Amino acid sequence: MARFRVELSSPLPASESWNRILDLRAHDRVIPLTRITEGMVPAAELRPGSRFVARTGAGPLAFDDVMVVDTVTPPRAGEPGRARIHKEGTMIRGSIELWVAPDGAGSQVSWTQDIHVRGVPRALGRLTAGASRAAYGWALRRLLSAS
C-alpha cells in the first residue's frame, strides 16, 4: 500500500472546486485513457453508497477501477467539504479522502490516497506513490481549470 497527498490552491470558490473535482462526467474529458462506464453523475448526485467505475487503459491492457462513496459532505457556509471513497476493484484497492476548504475568494484542495496496485510489490511503494502523486496532481489541475 502506498500513500500520497496532493495539495492545491485554486482561485475558484470551494463549492466550484468541489463540483469540478467530483463531476464524474468531466473525468472522461480530461483524464487520458479513462472512461466512466458506470455511475457517471455530477457531484450533487453523489451519495454514500454511490458506485462508479472508471475503465482505464486501452484494449486488453484496460482494467476497471471500481469505487464506492463512503461519505460526501459538500462545502457550505465557510465550512470545508469532505468526501471519502474506497476502491474495490481487482487491480486497484485503497481509499481516497478529498477535502476542499474556502480560502479567501478561492479554495484549498487536499487529495489523500492510499493505493495498492495488484502485482506491484510493497517495496515499490515509494515509486507507486510518486507516480500516482504526479498523475493525480495533473488530473486535479486539469479538472479545476476545465470550463
Number of C-alpha atoms within 10 A of each C-alpha: 19 19 19 20 20 18 14 15 17 19 16 19 18 29 20 17 26 27 18 23 22 20 18 22 16 21 21 16 14 17 17 11 13 20 21 20 15 13 16 20 16 15 17 12 11 23 15 14 13 16 18 21 22 22 18 18 14 10 7 6 7 12 18 20 20 21 23 19 19 17 17 20 15 20 21 12 8 12 13 20 19 17 21 19 21 20 22 16 17 12 15 18 18 18 20 21 18 20 21 28 24 24 17 12 10 16 21 20 24 16 20 18 24 17 21 21 17 12 8 12 11 13 10 11 18 14 12 20 20 14 13 19 20 13 13 17 17 14 17 22 15 18 22 20 13 12 7
